[in-house]
Amino acid sequence: MKLLRFLLEIDGKKIREIPFFDNLNIITSKKNSDASGNSVGKSTLGRILDYLFDGSIKPIYIDEEFQTPKQEIEQLLTKSEVYVSLEYLGLDNQYNIIKRRLSTNVDLQDYILNGEEVTSKEYNAHIMGSIFNVYSAKPTLRKLAPKFFRTTQHRMTKTVNFDNGRNVSRSDISTVFLYLFNFNDTEILTKVHKLKTTIKGYERNLKAFNSVISQDKIVSSITSIRREIAKLERSLLSSEKGIDKLEIVSKINAIDDEQNTLSDEILSLDLKIKNIIETKKILSNNKQVYLLSELQSIYEYASVKIESTLEDYRQALSFHNHLLSTKLEFVSHGLINLQEEHEKATVRFAQLNNQKHSLFDELKSKKKIEEISDAMKEIGKLDKELAKLTAIIDKKDDIDSRLFSERKNLTELSGELEAELTNVASFEQKFIDNFKKYTHDFYGVEYKFSLHLDQEKGECIPHVDDVESNNEGGLKRLEVVTFDLAYIKTVCDKKALRPNFVLHDSIDEIDIQHVRKVFDESIKLPGQHIVSMLSDKLNHEDYQKYKPHIILELSQSNKFFKI
């Protein structure tokens, strides 16, 4: 793969076009300038590249030391449309352009891939595939970027612990370094990471449950409760003087069931009988009509002759009365049977009531009803307590089962893991050789590096024995540089599908003798090394020698954003 070109556009106008060379790429201040080379934006390109790799925009316009906004840059990003883009050849040798807007408004920080606006997820996935050869959930882009863009003091002075982001776990560091050292099927890392996280969670929960079970003596409590319940149940089943208490209770329950059925039947019969009686009453009231003779006298008094009409009415009335009689007969049909059924059911209900009272009297005479009631209440209480305790045991057993299953899954991955770890060990050995050579050339001492690879667990704890490096100064920064140069050389030696570039910000604290060596080694490097520094470090001869490798030269009159 190869970084090709960086482009800065402000309000649609091309402001900067920066090519990336093979091998060494220098960002510096203008030589032989009376003005200071500080605060001209030498670190800005690295921070923007980190932003293009989904980093934070704050380092671009927030002062690192005082954590206050740089007013000119903040106003530019607020008031203007500022776009940055990177052209590169991916690991598959395909041409790509990633582009984003620089804006203090998060909603305006677009993600543009090969000319099309995409989601952040699509954007990051493309970078991970084309530059890092990662198609799994782990490692993430923001866990890898700090290794290749050492744009802060922390990244420049922490050789292996370069990521100081939030929630960086030991597992994250292990995953990143296994990937860096040629663990090819990163999906296995994701699976292993998830399984280990799940297993740790189950182990933690199991420990907590076992502690509760042990401290509260739950197992013995369950045994004791079950024994007490069995004792109470036996007492309910026991007989006294030939009388089985449970049988009596069973008979009472059977009577209750039959009475419930009879009660429904009596209620239904009551309703039917009442409906019939009410209907008969209504029909009987309909028989109240005027007598024909009365009607005739009324109309004769009024000198109205209605003989024919009265005849018709007589016939209609006769029909009506016949109809009412028929309807009454129809409605009343079956009433006697219903009343007999009602009486029979009522008598049976009373008989059952007497039987039940007799059974209750039998229990009461022996003071058994209270005993049974108390026993049943106690059994109910104990059952609830038993359910609560057994739920804890069941949950513990479920966790135990899941833990066994996940450990089995992890074991099944061990074969695939072993093959990948063989690749890692081979890459590590080559890296150690290259790192020793670089450190010997620069320090006169061969630095020792080890992944401390645990083949069984599939984990590593990377460490450098920095015998000559100081904690924060130039020698420590030199250690970081040699580490990254050794990594790029190893990637080339092993033909690994890994990024072969690195950016180091502000190497000014490194002694000039070592800077010259770094530049000379970088020129021979089978990759791309981007560095930023003040030109004051270089004398005239140095400047002329390395001038062909300068990709960006800034000054007070030509700052990065040209504002």
MARRO-110785 format. One record per residue (C-alpha): x, y, z; residue in one letter. Coordinates in steps of 0.05 Angstrom, whole numbers. Example, Ala and Ser with C-alpha at 12.3 -4.5 7.8 and 13.67 -1.06 7.14 Angstrom:
       u       v       w  resn
     246     -90     156     A
     273     -21     143     S
REM end
This chain:
       u       v       w  resn
       0       0       0     M
      21      73      -7     K
      -1     142      14     L
      -5     185     -49     L
     -30     256     -36     R
     -63     301      15     F
    -110     357      -6     L
    -137     417      33     L
    -196     456       5     E
    -229     518      35     I
    -295     541       7     D
    -284     501     -57     G
    -214     528     -69     K
    -152     483     -67     K
    -106     511     -13     I
     -54     456      -5     R
     -34     395     -44     E
      18     353      -9     I
      49     292     -44     P
      76     233      -4     F
     142     204     -27     F
     169     134     -20     D
     212     126      41     N
     226     193      77     L
     176     251      81     N
     196     313     120     I
     151     368     146     I
     191     427     171     T
     196     503     178     S
     226     548     126     K
     302     551     129     K
     339     617     136     N
     278     654     160     S
     284     708     212     D
     216     690     241     A
     206     632     289     S
     188     565     260     G
     142     551     319     N
      66     554     314     S
      65     549     238     V
      27     482     235     G
      81     429     229     K
      38     381     272     S
     -27     398     236     T
     -19     349     178     L
     -10     290     226     G
     -70     311     267     R
    -113     318     205     I
     -91     249     180     L
    -110     221     248     D
    -178     257     241     Y
    -187     225     172     L
    -178     159     208     F
    -239     176     250     D
    -200     212     305     G
    -221     274     344     S
    -221     343     312     I
    -201     378     376     K
    -125     370     370     P
    -130     409     304     I
    -155     473     336     Y
    -147     463     412     I
     -80     482     442     D
     -49     418     471     E
     -15     453     529     E
     -68     502     552     F
    -130     466     524     Q
    -158     530     496     T
    -182     542     425     P
    -136     573     374     K
    -182     630     353     Q
    -161     637     280     E
    -169     563     265     I
    -233     556     305     E
    -264     614     266     Q
    -241     583     200     L
    -273     516     217     L
    -336     550     240     T
    -347     600     184     K
    -317     565     124     S
    -327     498      89     E
    -260     464     100     V
    -250     395      69     Y
    -189     349      74     V
    -176     287      34     S
    -125     232      28     L
    -110     192     -35     E
     -77     124     -26     Y
     -66      56     -57     L
     -95       1     -13     G
     -65     -66       4     L
    -100     -92     -58     D
     -66     -37     -99     N
    -133      -3    -112     Q
    -138      73    -114     Y
    -180     105     -59     N
    -198     174     -33     I
    -224     187      37     I
    -250     256      52     K
    -281     293     111     R
    -302     363     129     R
    -265     398     184     L
    -319     429     228     S
    -329     443     302     T
    -401     420     290     N
    -403     344     295     V
    -464     340     250     D
    -424     372     193     L
    -364     325     197     Q
    -383     287     134     D
    -354     219     114     Y
    -339     216      40     I
    -311     154       6     L
    -289     156     -67     N
    -333     216     -80     G
    -396     189     -46     E
    -422     209      23     E
    -428     147      67     V
    -441     130     140     T
    -384     130     190     S
    -392      55     195     K
    -383      45     120     E
    -325      94     119     Y
    -288      60     176     N
    -301      -9     148     A
    -270      11      82     H
    -208      39     115     I
    -201     -23     158     M
    -206     -69      98     G
    -164     -30      47     S
    -108      -6      93     I
    -107     -54     152     F
    -136    -118     122     N
    -185    -123     180     V
    -256    -147     168     Y
    -275    -164     239     S
    -301    -124     299     A
    -233    -126     334     K
    -185     -91     332     P
    -220     -25     319     T
    -195      32     277     L
    -185      78     337     R
    -145      25     373     K
     -97      18     313     L
     -90      91     291     A
     -46     114     349     P
       8      65     328     K
      13      95     258     F
      -1     168     275     F
      43     186     334     R
      16     257     338     T
      19     269     414     T
      73     270     467     Q
      43     207     497     H
      45     169     431     R
     116     193     418     M
     142     170     485     T
     103     105     497     K
     131      52     451     T
      79      -2     463     V
      28      33     507     N
      15      85     454     F
     -61      86     463     D
     -82     129     522     N
    -155     131     503     G
    -211     114     551     R
    -225      42     571     N
    -161      13     541     V
    -157     -56     571     S
    -100    -106     574     R
    -141    -148     526     S
    -145     -90     477     D
     -69     -82     477     I
     -61    -157     467     S
    -109    -157     408     T
     -75     -98     375     V
      -5    -128     380     F
     -27    -197     357     L
     -57    -163     296     Y
       6    -120     285     L
      49    -182     289     F
      13    -216     231     N
     -45    -252     264     F
     -83    -258     198     N
    -153    -283     214     D
    -173    -225     260     T
    -243    -255     265     E
    -213    -307     311     I
    -187    -251     355     L
    -257    -223     357     T
    -287    -290     375     K
    -233    -303     427     V
    -241    -234     456     H
    -317    -243     462     K
    -310    -312     491     L
    -259    -290     542     K
    -301    -230     562     T
    -362    -275     569     T
    -323    -328     607     I
    -295    -275     655     K
    -366    -250     667     G
    -392    -320     680     Y
    -333    -335     726     E
    -346    -271     765     R
    -420    -286     771     N
    -407    -358     790     L
    -359    -336     844     K
    -411    -289     872     A
    -466    -343     871     F
    -419    -394     903     N
    -402    -343     957     S
    -475    -329     972     V
    -493    -404     971     I
    -435    -419    1018     S
    -444    -361    1067     Q
    -520    -368    1071     D
    -516    -444    1075     K
    -568    -448    1020     I
    -558    -522    1004     V
    -568    -543    1077     S
    -627    -495    1083     S
    -660    -527    1022     I
    -650    -597    1052     T
    -679    -573    1118     S
    -739    -540    1086     I
    -755    -601    1043     R
    -751    -644    1105     R
    -799    -598    1142     E
    -848    -597    1084     I
    -847    -673    1080     A
    -861    -676    1155     K
    -921    -630    1149     L
    -948    -668    1089     E
    -943    -733    1127     R
    -982    -702    1185     S
   -1037    -683    1137     L
   -1040    -754    1111     L
   -1039    -787    1180     S
   -1101    -819    1211     S
   -1129    -814    1282     E
   -1178    -864    1312     K
   -1195    -891    1244     G
   -1209    -823    1213     I
   -1169    -800    1153     D
   -1164    -724    1156     K
   -1143    -717    1084     L
   -1202    -760    1062     E
   -1250    -715    1100     I
   -1221    -653    1068     V
   -1225    -687    1001     S
   -1300    -702    1013     K
   -1313    -630    1033     I
   -1279    -606     969     N
   -1322    -654     928     A
   -1385    -628     961     I
   -1363    -556     947     D
   -1354    -574     874     D
   -1423    -605     870     E
   -1455    -546     907     Q
   -1423    -497     859     N
   -1454    -535     800     T
   -1522    -538     835     L
   -1518    -464     852     S
   -1509    -447     779     D
   -1567    -494     760     E
   -1614    -464     813     I
   -1597    -393     790     L
   -1612    -412     718     S
   -1679    -445     736     L
   -1698    -385     779     D
   -1687    -339     720     L
   -1727    -383     672     K
   -1786    -389     721     I
   -1788    -314     735     K
   -1786    -299     660     N
   -1847    -345     648     I
   -1887    -315     705     I
   -1872    -244     683     E
   -1891    -260     611     T
   -1958    -291     633     K
   -1973    -228     673     K
   -1960    -183     613     I
   -2004    -227     567     L
   -2061    -228     618     S
   -2062    -152     621     N
   -2073    -149     545     N
   -2143    -179     555     K
   -2171    -114     583     Q
   -2214     -86     525     V
   -2280     -49     517     Y
   -2344     -90     515     L
   -2380     -89     448     L
   -2446     -65     479     S
   -2410      -6     512     E
   -2379      14     446     L
   -2447       9     411     Q
   -2481      54     463     S
   -2426     106     458     I
   -2431     111     382     Y
   -2508     109     381     E
   -2509     168     428     Y
   -2467     205     377     A
   -2517     184     322     S
   -2463     144     288     V
   -2480      77     258     K
   -2421      28     264     I
   -2455     -40     261     E
   -2409     -66     207     S
   -2348     -39     241     T
   -2368     -70     307     L
   -2377    -136     273     E
   -2306    -132     245     D
   -2280    -112     313     Y
   -2318    -171     345     R
   -2282    -218     298     Q
   -2214    -186     310     A
   -2224    -188     384     L
   -2243    -260     382     S
   -2180    -275     342     F
   -2138    -234     390     H
   -2164    -270     451     N
   -2153    -337     418     H
   -2081    -316     402     L
   -2068    -294     473     L
   -2096    -359     501     S
   -2051    -399     454     T
   -1990    -357     472     K
   -2005    -365     547     L
   -2011    -439     538     E
   -1945    -441     499     F
   -1907    -398     549     V
   -1934    -437     608     S
   -1914    -503     577     H
   -1858    -535     618     G
   -1866    -488     678     L
   -1887    -545     723     I
   -1826    -585     702     N
   -1780    -527     715     L
   -1810    -516     784     Q
   -1801    -590     800     E
   -1728    -588     777     E
   -1717    -525     819     H
   -1746    -558     881     E
   -1705    -621     869     K
   -1640    -581     861     A
   -1656    -539     923     T
   -1669    -601     964     V
   -1604    -633     940     R
   -1565    -569     957     F
   -1593    -570    1027     A
   -1575    -644    1035     Q
   -1503    -630    1013     L
   -1500    -572    1062     N
   -1520    -619    1118     N
   -1467    -669    1096     Q
   -1413    -615    1094     K
   -1433    -589    1163     H
   -1430    -660    1189     S
   -1359    -668    1161     L
   -1338    -601    1190     F
   -1367    -622    1257     D
   -1327    -686    1254     E
   -1263    -646    1242     L
   -1280    -594    1294     K
   -1295    -647    1345     S
   -1223    -670    1339     K
   -1195    -599    1331     K
   -1168    -618    1262     K
   -1192    -560    1219     I
   -1144    -511    1253     E
   -1087    -560    1249     E
   -1097    -571    1175     I
   -1104    -497    1161     S
   -1041    -481    1200     D
   -1003    -537    1166     A
   -1025    -515    1097     M
   -1004    -443    1112     K
    -937    -466    1136     E
    -927    -510    1075     I
    -944    -450    1030     G
    -894    -407    1067     K
    -840    -460    1063     L
    -854    -472     988     D
    -842    -397     974     K
    -776    -398    1012     E
    -756    -463     977     L
    -772    -433     909     A
    -729    -372     925     K
    -670    -414     947     L
    -675    -465     891     T
    -677    -407     841     A
    -608    -386     866     I
    -582    -457     857     I
    -615    -462     788     D
    -584    -396     767     K
    -516    -420     791     K
    -524    -486     754     D
    -545    -447     691     D
    -482    -403     695     I
    -440    -466     707     D
    -470    -498     645     S
    -459    -436     602     R
    -388    -429     628     L
    -373    -501     609     F
    -402    -489     540     S
    -362    -425     528     E
    -298    -457     552     R
    -311    -514     504     K
    -320    -464     447     N
    -255    -431     466     L
    -220    -498     466     T
    -247    -513     396     E
    -216    -448     372     L
    -149    -469     400     S
    -129    -506     335     G
    -141    -445     292     E
    -109    -402     344     L
     -47    -445     346     E
     -35    -436     271     A
     -44    -361     276     E
       2    -356     336     L
      56    -393     296     T
      52    -335     245     N
      57    -286     303     V
     118    -320     332     A
     153    -320     265     S
     138    -246     254     F
     161    -231     325     E
     228    -264     315     Q
     242    -225     251     K
     220    -160     285     F
     266    -174     344     I
     325    -182     296     D
     309    -117     260     N
     297     -79     325     F
     362    -104     354     K
     399     -80     293     K
     368     -11     294     Y
     379      -1     369     T
     451     -26     364     H
     465      24     308     D
     434      81     347     F
     449      65     420     Y
     506      15     415     G
     462     -33     454     V
     414     -85     428     E
     346     -72     458     Y
     305    -131     478     K
     232    -137     458     F
     183    -192     473     S
     109    -202     462     L
     110    -250     522     H
      63    -293     480     L
      19    -341     518     D
       6    -396     468     Q
     -47    -429     511     E
     -88    -367     525     K
     -74    -333     458     G
     -53    -269     493     E
       9    -226     495     C
      39    -172     539     I
      88    -132     495     P
     148    -102     530     H
     213     -66     511     V
     273     -68     557     D
     294       4     547     D
     362       2     580     V
     388      66     550     E
     325     108     538     S
     304     163     585     N
     231     170     604     N
     208     230     565     E
     267     259     526     G
     300     250     459     G
     326     180     471     L
     256     155     488     K
     229     187     424     R
     286     154     386     L
     266      87     416     E
     195      97     389     V
     223     116     320     V
     269      55     316     T
     212      10     339     F
     167      35     283     D
     222      31     230     L
     237     -40     251     A
     162     -55     245     Y
     158     -28     174     I
     220     -67     153     K
     191    -131     184     T
     125    -120     146     V
     166    -118      82     C
     210    -177     101     D
     150    -221     117     K
     108    -194      60     K
      53    -183     111     A
     -12    -147      92     L
      -2     -92     142     R
       7     -16     136     P
      78       4     117     N
      76      77     138     F
      85     116     203     V
      82     189     223     L
     125     217     279     H
     110     287     304     D
     163     334     332     S
     227     295     334     I
     265     359     352     D
     286     331     420     E
     326     275     387     I
     399     291     380     D
     419     316     310     I
     469     259     303     Q
     411     209     312     H
     365     250     268     V
     414     243     210     R
     416     168     222     K
     340     165     225     V
     335     202     158     F
     388     158     126     D
     353      94     150     E
     286     121     128     S
     312     134      58     I
     328      60      53     K
     261      40      83     L
     213      -3      43     P
     155      40      65     G
     137     112      82     Q
     164     151     142     H
     133     219     155     I
     168     264     206     V
     160     336     229     S
     214     380     259     M
     242     450     261     L
     292     466     206     S
     337     498     259     D
     361     429     276     K
     392     421     207     L
     455     456     185     N
     463     480     114     H
     493     414      89     E
     439     373     124     D
     385     417      95     Y
     412     410      24     Q
     421     335      32     K
     350     322      56     Y
     314     377      18     K
     289     329     -37     P
     250     293      18     H
     214     355      44     I
     140     350      28     I
     117     412      67     L
     156     474      87     E
     119     524     131     L
     133     594     158     S
      98     651     194     Q
      76     678     127     S
      57     609     101     N
      22     573     157     K
     -14     507     145     F
     -84     537     134     F
     -54     599     101     K
     -91     646     149     I
REM end
